[in-house]
């Protein structure tokens, strides 16, 4: 196996659309250009790993205060297939990328944040010194991956019996699931506000979700996208109803071989009809039919802890079977340590306040 040699990383600016070759949608040119609609500056880079190969790198940046900004790499860097698996090599790669990016970023950049994309076996994350763990993770470090390469009967058989029962119960009781996409956003957003109030979670304004759908539709029509194959990127909104009552909704992203459950919401009424289970099964079945190999349930608590304020989410998502996976979370490389320390302290305080709010809601 070729070895990674520290401090030999070369980074070259490229068109943002080049990042559409990335495996994760969060590293794609599509996502970068979407975030640019909300105050982020998105740039594409090519990382040359020498004999190990080349990978895309999407970096977004935004201002913190006048004269100070930070750079963010969601689920990056993407490593070559034959990159050494050791924590030490990967730590050095993070440092080398941060150092190589420094002259390519504005001078007011205080730090660069990596949402590290690789997985661990469930043990505590490695310590990536001289990087520091962020005050709060941006993307969910822990998730569940459902393998869609098996047939539907096998996928159902791999679920916990409760999930199979609830899927059939919802269908038997007359819950109807419809795909409505952007036309259903007003109804979905009303559910999202109900969910946020009930569970003590933060949500975006409705414009964020409207823009996501319109941007996805328009991006598929863009002629300058090298990965612009018909159907390569799709966003679906599904709503579940029962006798005129709106019960729940989900938004799922379909991109290449990957499907991702992005957002979900539910009403306070008729929760005994288990509509969210039928919604997930509908999205899972569609993902399989369009050739996706994996369905990412996108975010769970780190373990099955009944005291965790989101313990119900863990039970729900793991009931569909699949494999639980853990990422190291968000890590910062400071160009201006004092600024990074202040920002991390503010994040920690905000995270604790949200956790306390959720605990009170439970």
N, C-alpha and C positions, 0 to 999 in steps of 0.2 A: 504494500500500500504506500502511495506517495505521502510524504510527511508535510505538515504545515510548518513553514518557517516564519517565525514572528518578524514583524516589521517589514514584510515584503508585499503587503497589500497595496494595490494600486486602484484608485477610484477615479472614474472618468465621468463627467456630466454627459447625459444622453437625453433624448426626448422622453417626456413623461410616459408616453404610450408604450415605450419599450418595456415598462414594468408590467404590462399585461401578460408577459410570459411568466410572471411569478406564480407560485403555487397557491398562495393565499389571496383571497380577495382583498384583505387589508393591506397587502403590498402591491396591489394592482394600480395601473394608471387610472382606471375607472374610479377607484376609491379616492385616490389623491385629487383628481379633478372634482369629485363631489365635495370633499372637505374644503377645497378652495372656494366653494360657494359660501362658506361660513367662516371666513377670515383666516384660513390657513394658507400658507404658501407651500405649494407642492413641487418637488423636483425629483427627477429621475437620475439614477446613476448606474453605472456598470462597475461591478466589483471584479477585479482580475485577481484570482487566487493563484496565479502562476500555473504550475503543471496540474493543479487540481481542477482548473476550469474557471468559468465566469458565471456570475449570477446577477440578477437585477436587484436594485435597492431603491425603494421609494422612501423619501424623507419629507415630512411635513413640518412646518415651522410657524410659530405664531408669537406675537408680542405678549409679554407679561405686564410690563409697565413701560412707559416711554424710555427708550434707550436700552431696553433689555428684552431679549426673546429667548425661546428655547426650541430645540429641534426634537422631533419625535419620530421613531421608527417602529410602526406597529407591526408586530410579529416578524421582525427582522433582526439580524440579517438572515437571508436564506443561504444555507451552506451547500456546497457541492455534494453530490451523492457520496463521494469517496472521502469526505472530510473525516479526520480522526475523531473518534467518539469521546475522547477523554475530556473531562471538565477543564483541565489546564490549557489544552489547545484551544478550546472554545472561549475560555476567558481571554486568552491572548488575542484571539480574533476580534472580540468586542473592543478591546483597548486599541488595537491597530486600526480598526475602522473609525473609531472616534477620533483618533489622532489624524488619520488621513483626511477625514471630513473637515477638520478645523479650518484649513485655508480656503475651503470651498463654501463655507458658510459666512454670513455677515459677522462682523467683529463684535456686534452686540449679543451674540449667542452665548448664553450663560452656561448651558449644559446640553448634552444630547441624551435622550431617554430611549432605551431599547425595551420593547416588549418582546422578550426572548421567546422564539418560536419552538425550540426543541423541547423534548419531553423527558421527564424523570420517572422512576418506578414508583413514586409515592413517598420517597424519603424526603426530608427537608431539602430545599434547594441549595445548590452549591453556593459558596461565597465567592463572588466575582470581583475581588479586590483588584485594582483600586476603585472599581465601581461601587456605588452605594445603592442599597435597596430603596426604592421610591417610598415616599410617605403613604402612597395608595396606589394599588395596581390599576392601570387604565383598562386593559382588556382582562376578561376573566381567565385566571391561570389554569383553572380546573374545568374539565369538560367530559362529555360522554360521546364516543364515536360509535355509530351504528353501522355495521358492515352491510352493504346493500348488494353484494355480489351473489349472495344466496337467493333462492326463490322466496316468494312471499310466505309460503307455509313455514319455511325454515326460520325466517325473520320473526314471525309470530311465535313460533315455538321457543325462540331464544328469549322472549320477553318473560317477565314475571307473570304468574297466573293472574294477578290482580289487574295488570294492564290489559291482558287479553280479555278478561271479563268486562272491564269498563268500556273497551272499544265496542264490544258486542252489545253491552247494555245501552249505550248511547244510541246506537243504530236501531235497536229493538224498540226503544222508547220514542222513536220518531225524531231524533235530532237530525237536522239536515245541514250539511256542510256545502257551502258554495264558494267558488273562487270568484272574487269580485275585483281584485287589484285596486288601482287608484280610485275607482268609483266608490269603493267602500271605505275610504279613509275617514270621512266624517263619523261614520258609525264606529269604526275601530278606535278612533281617538277618544270618543266618549267612553268606551270600555277602558282605554288606557288610563284616563283620568280617574276612573273608579278604582282601578287596580292600584294606582300610585297612592291614592288616599288610604286605601285599605291596608296596604303592605308597607307604607312609609318609604317608598322609593322615588327617585328623581326621574323625570322624563323630559324629553325635548318638547319644544313648542310644535304645534301641528305643521308649521311651515317646513320643519326639518324632514318630516316623513313625506310631505307632498313633494319636496324637492328631490328626495331620494328616488321616488318613483319616476318623476319626470326626467331626471338626469339619466336614470337607467334606460329609459325608452329612447331618449335622444342620443345617448352614447352609442347604442347599437346602430344608429343611423350615421354615425360619424365616419367619414371616409378615410380619416388619417389614423385609424386604429389598426395596427398590424394583426391583431387577434380578433378582428371583427367578423367572425363567422356567424351566420344566422343561427340564433338560438344559443350562442355560446354564453350569454349572460341573460338571466331572467329573474324577475322579482315577482313573487306571488303573495297576495293577501287573501286569506281564507276566513270566512265568518261562519259561525255555527248558530243556528236558530231552532226554536221549538215553539210551534203554534203561535208564531208572530213575535215571540220574545227573543231578543238578541242575547246570546249566552256567552260567547267567547270569540276570539279572533287571534290569528297568528300571521306573521310575515316571515317568509322563507326566501333565501337567495339560492339560486341554482347557477353554478358556474363550472363548466367543464365536468370533471368527475366528482365535484364536491357540491353538497347541498348544506346550507347552514340555516338553522332556526334562529332568526335575529330577534324578533320581538313577539311577546304574547300578552294577552289581556283577557280578563273575564269579568262577567257581571256578578252581582251579589245574589241574584235569584237563580233558582233551579240548579244549584251546584251539585245536587244529587244525581243529575242526569249525565255527569261525567263528559261533558262536551269537549274539554281540552284533549282527552285521549283520542277521540275520533278525529279531531282536527290534526293532531300529530300523525296519526295513521294515514290520513288523506295526503298530507305533504310527503310522508315517507314513500307511499306508493307511487306518487307522481315522480318523485326524485328517481326512484328505481326505473320507472318507465322511460325516462329521458336519458338514461345511461349513467347516472351518478353512481359512484362506487361507495360513497360514504355519506352519512347524514350526521352532521355535527350539531348536537343539542346545545352547544355554546354557553357554557357557564353553569357551574354548580358550586356549592360549598366544598371546601377541601376534603371533608370526610362526613360520615354519617353521625353527626352529633345532634341529638335531640334538643340540646340547648341553643343551637345556632338559630338566629332569627330567620334564616332561609332554609331550615331543615326540611320543610315541606317540598321545596323545589328539588332538593337532593332526592327525596323519595320518588317524586314524580318522574324526573328525567332518567334516573337509573332503573325505573320499572320497565323501560323499553328494552332492556338488555344492553348489549354493546360493551365497550371497554372504557373504563374510567382512565383518564390521562391527566397528568399534572405538568404544567410549565413552571419555570422559575419565577414568573411575574415580571414586573417593571424594574429596571436598573438604570441608574444615571451615571454618566461620566461627566464630571464637572470641568468646565473651562474656567468658570468663576465660582469657586467653592462657596463663598459667602452667600451669593444669590441662590445657589442650589439649596443650601441649608435652610434659608428662610422659606423658600417655596415648599420644601419637604415638610417643614414644621406646620405650615398652613394646611397642607394636604392631610397630614395626620390628624389635626384637630377636626377638620371637616369630616373625615372618615369616621372618627369616633362619635361625632354628633349624629351622623346618619345611622350608625350601628345602634346607638342608644334609642333613636326614634323607632327603628324597626323592632327592637326588643320590646318596646312599650306597646307596639301594635300587635305583637304575637299573642 
